[in-house]
Amino acid sequence: MAAWTTGAGQAVIDCELYLPREWTDDRERCRAAHVPDTVGVQANPRLAEQMIERALLDFPERRVWVAANEIYGRDGAFRVWWEWMLLQCCSVHASGWPIASANCCHMR
């Protein structure tokens, strides 16, 4: 989920639904739930990348704050993507797997 937060309040601005392989392999089930045929199984970090990229269209300064758990910290491709995007961030994580970036501060 992606949210916009200011001193005046907050609002959800984007979301992606993780669908397990049992769903994406059952196209009839997906069609009954109005899931497009083009949607396949994707790891949570890939879904997060898509939401962050969409949010960045509205944030030209590229200042975002991301809260992530160990799923994202363990995903080397996500960490490489984050560095490649040159994002400023502050990550909160529950494990010893921080999203490492020279542009980040880390809190536990």
Summary of the structure (lengths in Angstrom):
residues: 108
radius of gyration: 15.6
end to end distance: 20.4
largest distance: 45.9
contacts: 239
relative contact order: 0.13
helix: 34%
strand: 21%
